[in-house]
Amino acid sequence: MKKITSIFAFFLAACAVAYAQTAPFDMSGEREQGSTPMVPRLTLPATPAPAATPVAPATPAAPTAPFSMPPASPSATATPPSQPQAPADVARPQPAPPVAPAQAQRPAQPAIQRASQSSVLRYVIPFAKFGLDGEYDRKSWSIYITPEQAAAPAKFNFSYQNAVVVAPEASQLTVLLNSRIVGQQPIASSDAPSNVSFDVPAGLLQPGANLLTFEATQRHRTDCTVQSTYELWTDIDPAKTYLSFSGQEAARFSSTDAIRAIGVDETGKTQFNFVVPALEQPGTTKPLLRLAQGLAVLSGMPNQTFSFTPDTLPQAGAGRMTVVVGTPAELQSVITTPPAAQAAPLASFVTDPKSGAPVLLISGPSWPAISSAIDTIVSTTDRPATAVRDTLVTERWSAPDAPLILSAANLTFAQLGVATAEFSGRRFRTSFNIAVPSDFYANAYGEATVLLDAAFTQNVLPGSHIDIYVNGNIASTVPISSTGGGIFRHLPIRVTMRHFRPGLNTLSLEAILMTKEDEVCVPGTTAGAAPRFALFDTSELHIPDFARIGQRPNLAGLSGTGYPYNRATQPTPLFIDRIDSDTLSAAATLLGQMAMVAGRPIDVEPAATPGAIGERDAIFIGSISQIPPAVLTQLNIATSSQASWRPPAAAQSNQTERTVTFDDWRSRVGGGVWRGQITSFQEWLRRNFDISLSSLQFVPGSEEAFTPSNEHSFLIAQGKSAAGGSSWTIVTAPSAKDLREGAEAVTAQVNWPQVAGHITTYSSKTGKVESIPVGRFDFVASQPWSISNYRLIAANWLSTNILSYAFLLVVLSLLIGTVTAAMLSRLGRRE
């Protein structure tokens, strides 16, 4: 009996222990009365899913909370945006039961992508790397959604990691769709990336463009200095940031308008893969390049590439679209064409029977019919060359579109996309975009004005300042000298236009705010309490009238707006000596980027020989051996480079290079130390007074023939034609493969604005883009004759050529003195 009783007691004790283990750990009994109630949060499972195996979200049931967290770092939690954040000193809440299935890790197939039989994924970040920096950062762009996707239930997923110095209790990441907050997340993932997922409210996504915004407010854990704000960052992984749509209907493309919804892959790139069996036939080049440009303008994506193959359907993938072009007879071995293509032009989406992905099919009984089918797609992007546009399209990577300023203008910050903001930190920064035309000529004398509406509290100390940057270069600084706070009402801040360039320009306003509290930096006060600075959207940017005249050569105009080819009223000759897949891919990628900045497809006409070009603006594309020597000579490129330009092999590039210093070369160059001192003095003049030797001469010196180094793998050069009345542009590389890879690299968003000067080179070894400034150039009239415009042109030219200005000033002074003396000699008494 005693043994039975012992066994029964042991059984009861074991049951009690098991029941106790099922109850979650809770410290609510230790809270003080009247304390803030605990906010329920969803926590992360302990074991992350394998990243190598794509797992799709199942069809979601009705969620019980706005966030669900996939496996990730235990430090990341998700907080409903409608509830207050729990105090930092309250114990971590107990794990809640899962309300949604595990989210997809890194998906592997297309921008409209099937992750499983019940969901479709789309990547949404158009950058290879994406991050939010400083105490406040906000970035917006638009994503194009098809009607099928807008009607489907959707989830938004992203993965982020932040700097270890970011204080999670005072830092927050906010995601907005169409200006509505759909998720807010405390920034608390410094150890490892955290995956976050939340439901998109029904009806929020609309067919067409939808605005996506990431906003970060970050504070330092321990430091209150302005320098410490540069240590704050939150990186968001493009490969794990996507929209997930339920149901396979979202994968359908119902019309060619869905081309705009191609999206990007996990690296932020967009690829159009052409399959053209008749690729090398001469009559196919012009319609294919027109189609490539039309697709580039329709999609509007920042990092687009084009590839051509004659016979094989490429593998479907994220941010990729397969375009099949040819007659039904030519496409027999590639894809089955609808019977309608036998009798009439056809342009529509069909389904690839192997992958199930949508394929854009363009077919017809003949190539003239195929050209008609291409026109049905591209014609929506056409506009007359003389038509004036109001904006430069940037919304797919930076919203809103940049206004194109052609003359004097006043724009409010609200029009430029800058909203009113209050700020409690130490360094506030916001940016906006504007664009100027290709014939902009005011970089030596022009000044814009920011009419600032802002306010600061009495805590802000003298020594604080407001800075204006243009394309990353400091353009103006205004100190704050008041000690009792103040309100700026249209405070004029003069901004030099020397850093403006044709096309897109980014202006940034930064306020550096110092207070006594920051000097003391009591623990727990790094977050800041009340706002100390406010910027109002009634602030204005005033651009005065500026000189407008074209220049030849001007690669900055080419990269900015496609100049001079964007203004051509007749087809532009395009010389391609040998049409192969790599060369045609490079040509399509380059022309697609030019069409993007020009705002319309550029009409090109293949030229069989250089003699057929005549005195017209032209483009030459091909490997260096295929470019006519006469054209190289005309653009001041050494013809010997056709034989000597050979980039080193990969094995050679790994060899250790000897360290070389400036002092070594100063001793080698004639003059030694004396020459080095002169060079240092020249650099000092340029840095402090913007004076160079080129500005201290009457006539520009002669330019030596340029020989590309073997370190270079791609080259763009521009110069005048043989008779001097037109612009010729060369795009070349040592081989067709280098040409294609170089075109893809240079047209990327981060590199394209660096195309400038007379010659631009790219090195695949270092990834650097370098430009050679223009020495001699010709003016090209771009506006009707007017005294006011020519006065501004003269002002800018004289500001650039100091010696000519000084000489003219002396001549005018002597002339005035002579005339005055002559007049006085005829007046007064004579004895």
PyMOL commands that set and color helices and strands:
alter all, ss='L'
color gray80, all
select helices_A, chain A and resi 2-22+28-30+147-151+168-170+227-231+238-240+248-251+256-261+282-299+339-342+367-381+516-520+555-561+565-567+581-598+610-612+624-626+629-634+641-644+650-653+662-668+672-689+693-696+736-746+752-754+787-800+802-825
alter helices_A, ss='H'
color red, helices_A
select strands_A, chain A and resi 67-68+113-116+119-123+130-133+136-145+154-162+172-177+180-186+194-200+208-217+233-236+242-246+270-275+304-309+320-325+346-351+358-363+391-392+402-403+409-412+421-423+427-436+447-456+465-470+473-479+486-496+503-512+533-535+540-543+550-552+572-575+604-607+618-623+714-720+727-733+759-762+769-772+778-780
alter strands_A, ss='S'
color yellow, strands_A
deselect
rebuild
show_as cartoon
